[in-house]
Amino acid sequence: METATLFSICIAVFLVGLTGYTLYTAFGPPAESLRDPFDEHED
């Protein structure tokens, strides 16, 4: 495999993994421990 192809596959896998992790953190079970600063300072 060429170096450029391998490099692009590595970057694509990293971006897909990062996107999956952020979606899991935002909407999965860890989201229960997140706080919303706008709700805390609401009038």
N, C-alpha and C positions, 0 to 999 in steps of 0.2 A: 504494500500500500504506500502511496506517496505521502510525504511528510505533510503537505498542505491538506490532504484529505483527512488524515489522522488528527491533525490539529483542529480542523473544523468540526469533526465529530466530537472531540473532547470538549470544545466550547459549547456545542449544542447540548450535550449531555449535562454539562454544568448548569446551563441556563434553565433547562427543563427541571433539573433537580432543585435548583434554587426557587423556581416558581412553585413547584410542588410543596416545598418546605414552608414558604411564606403563606400559601393558601391553607396548609394544615395548621399553622400557627394562628392565622387570623380567624378561621372558622371551625377548627377542630377542638378537641378537649382542652388544649392549652389556652384557648380564648377566654375561658372562665376567669383566669387570673389577670387578664388585661384590664386596665382601668381606662376610663374615658374622662379626660380632664375637662371637657366641655360640660358633662353632666355634673361634675363636682362643683363647678362655679356658675351654675345656672341661677338666674334671678328668680 
